[in-house]
């Protein structure tokens, strides 16, 4: 039995070594294929990746969970850049922005560092628009940085405390031991068909548009450090939203909410239908049949919501 145990342990160690080698190789390939789109801004010594395009009133775009700047630059940012100066950020720990909190960056910490990065880019009072988890960060920005925002646009935002537990993968990946044991295997061996199916699940009932995966770069999301940072943030989000919710009534800038009626990831009725009553003067636009990714599959409608917010704020 001892000999069998030693053999099994040796095989496991060999598998982990091979997986780590393949993970490092795949991460290097992903970064070579999908380099930073923009510039790196140093905020208190922390690198933040920002893409800037267009001219006009400032709009900041914040991607959701597991995302990066390329999610916003696929469809929405180019539309907005015709009339606005658009700043798209990688949130901390994702894309090419560094992680700085070993326990996972809170939504308030993310709002602070991204607001400072926007100010360095001469956007003192931008319109702030965020999708899903990015919507939670946008809410934190509006509540905690009220002097540094002109209007708020929330796209399928995770806003109201929920009752469903965190999924098993993110529970495991949020821990140091779970991350070390499992993430190298995913980065090393996840097949392309699995990645494509995962993207389509995020877009359901739509599917990822043609060209989206080639633009977005799923390999960036599947880097070990990115998955670990994302999982830690996801693990902490419910507690952070619960603490922030009582302050939504303090938001005093024009607010537009855009949410698909077929969103099964962040439900319209649970989140936006309740949120509309908590932010003074907020307006809700429901997109019939649209799932969780309006910023991609309904980009013109989201851009129109940003136009309305700009008009309400006196920026256009």
Secondary structure, 3 states (H helix, E strand, C coil): CHHHHHHHHHHHHHHHHHHHHHHHHHHHHHHHHCCCCCEEEEECCEEEEEEEECCCEEEEEECCCCCCHHHHHCCHHHHHCCCEEEEEECCCCCCCCCCCCCCCCCHHHHHHHHHHHHHHCCCCCEEEEEECHHHHHHHHHHHHCHHHEEEEEEECCCCCCCCCCCCHHHHHHCCHHHHHHHHHHHHHHCCHHHHHHHHHHHHCCCCCCCCHHHHHCHHHHCCHHHHHHHHHHHHHHHHHHHHHHCCHHHCCCEEEEEEECCCCCCCHHHHHHHHCCCCCCCEEEEECCCCCCHHHHCHHHHHHHHHHHHHHCCCC
